[in-house]
Amino acid sequence: MLDPIFNSQLMNTLLTQPWFQLVFIVIISVLASTKATLQSFVCKKHIRNSQDSILYNTFFFVFVALFLALTINITTPNKEIIIWAFIHAALTIAFQVFYSMSLSAGPVSITILLISFCVVVPTFVSAVAFKESIFYSQLLGINCLLISFPLSVKDNGEGGKKANKKWLILTIITIIADSLAMTLQKMFRITESYKVYGELASNTFLVIVYIFGAIMALGVYFAIRFFGSKEHGANKHTFKIGIGVILFALAMGLDLAIYQKCYMTANLKIPGSFFFPTFMGLQTTVMTAIGVIIFGDKLNKRQLVGVAFGILSIIMLNIQFGSSFVIG
């Protein structure tokens, strides 16, 4: 069971210490990078169209819900938890599906880098809603992210998957869905359910999210299967369910179950102005390296400059110097 660890007095005390907050975020980043790497392998080998992606995520979400239900304590969900979980599940479905399609359509390293833009929205909302201090160095880091965007998408066509219009649109949709999902999970802290039930409410929220996610994904799959246009992938049985795919889904489900519990804990207990940029920065750095080393993505000079600005933004978002201010 994960709850005795996360609900202990020692854990609550440690999460107030800046050094442990950083260590905890490093652990979350490793879990996220592991899941993303497994997902990338699946996407490159098995995902050929939206129907494939949705079917795979159906199995994936079932395993996440199962692992969470077996490892954390939950309570009977009330109307508020169900509504929040339903909205979050819809955003999660959108993120996972478009994320898979983005990874299969373009360069892994640049896809991961661009998705780091989703950190801007929850960081801003967190600062406004919870009156957290923002440092001018963090604003500079956000500007570096904005600079890295046009530089990173420039591709000279060398090696691996090429950047293209379809990939860029899919990646932008992924960024929007992830931004909203991250923000919604942070804002769960203000709900009456969390104020009354605390960890039980957040645990129940997570399990319901993935139950809804599996149901939604399966519904979308059959909708495409029976009513979609064949020209857009419907009725094309490219996805084959085998032992390899199931093992990947099991591994991803276990990894994401632990990750989600850690992420939800950090999201609710660590200031968002520190958590979101640090987490996304660490994950981006690791996954960019993985994309180049493992998946063979080759970056031209313009892209390397974009990656450099992306790494610089990570540094600026995490070092707090100069004056700070509170929004609102």
Secondary structure as UniProt FT lines:
FT   HELIX           3..6
FT   HELIX           9..14
FT   TURN            15..16
FT   HELIX           18..45
FT   HELIX           50..71
FT   HELIX           79..105
FT   HELIX           108..115
FT   HELIX           116..119
FT   HELIX           120..130
FT   STRAND          133..135
FT   HELIX           136..152
FT   HELIX           165..187
FT   HELIX           188..190
FT   HELIX           192..197
FT   HELIX           199..227
FT   HELIX           230..232
FT   TURN            233..235
FT   HELIX           243..269
FT   HELIX           272..293
FT   HELIX           301..318
FT   STRAND          324..326
//
